[in-house]
Amino acid sequence: MGFFVFLPLVLPLTTLPIAKLAGQHLHPRASTRLLTLLSTVLAVCSTLCLGLLMVVGTAQLPGNPLPDGWSDPEVRAAVPGAEIAGTAAIAALAAAGVACVGALRRHRRIRARAQDALAALPPGHDPAVLPDATPYAYAVPGTPGRPGRAARSGRVVVSQGMLDSLDGAERRALFAHERAHLDCHHHRYLLAVRLAGCLNPLLLPLRSAAAYATERWADEEAARVVGDRRVTAHAVGKAALVGRPGAPHPELAHFAAETGPVPRRVAALLAPVPPAGSWPHALTPTGLAALVAAAGTATSALASLNSTIALVLILKAATPL
């Protein structure tokens, strides 16, 4: 195993350049999928290596249920600083597990509350207009059917205050934007990168980049449906100006709720349509960043595989028949 077992823990740093450049030079659909794939693979690899370190560290603890042979010096020699690394891995995995469980529970709780808030409205009405003067709009993902509970389809929710602040064309852009979040299953991408950030904090920049990419993806879909990029840009900008903090369910996909990236989104909508099928040249900054991220991800996968096979062979040899 050697130091290979530690590589997947730090290789997420290779994705920092593409996290900064993907939103500027890649189509938002490709950017979302790329960032989600990188986050997922790197998170799985780093968690796997933490698990391997935990096995070595747990074998040193008195009263553990593992075979006695797993605590032999030959096993500890496979990992540099086995006792310290193993103990730290136990704490890191416990913290990651708590963070993931908390994120999943919060995700389910927010979706359930949003769905329950719509229960009093007539079913099938999409968008659902709430009689609230506070301007906001968001997409509520559907939920699959369960025993004793019927399936619920995704719905777009908009307040009367938001509708009053937009004209007819801008309203169509708003509805198309939120509908794109549902049709393209953006909540799944966002949940994947959120969990990846819980498993490895070095992946948190990809979470922010993926959140921006999904908003840009929905913007492009809205501009395509409306047929006017300038109208869509005006809708995004106006919604950001009239919006105020305190909108319900902040973790759902809100229309122009975050003022930070809104100017970038408006500028992108006022620019030409980004090419959907092209990939930046390898010698461009974005192309080099993508290659670095791909190389880091591939190295992480190979290091995880190498460490897993090596530890399995070592433990098999150390375990008496």
Secondary structure, 3 states (H helix, E strand, C coil): CHHHHHHHHHHHHHHHHHHHHHHHHCCHHHHHHHHHHHHHHHHHHHHHHHHHHHHHHHCCCCCCCCCHHHHCHHHHCCCCCHHHHHHHHHHHHHHHHHHHHHHHHHHHHHHHHHHHHCCCCCCCCCCEEECCCCCCEEEECCECCECCECCECCEEEEEHHHHHHCCHHHHHHHHHHHHHHHHCCHHHHHHHHHHHHHHCHHHHHHHHHHHHHHHHHHHHHHHHHHCCHHHHHHHHHHHHHHCCCCCCCCCCEECCCCCCCHHHHHHHHHCCCCCCCCCCCCCCHHHHHHHHHHHHHHHHHHHHHHHHHHHHHHHHHHCCC
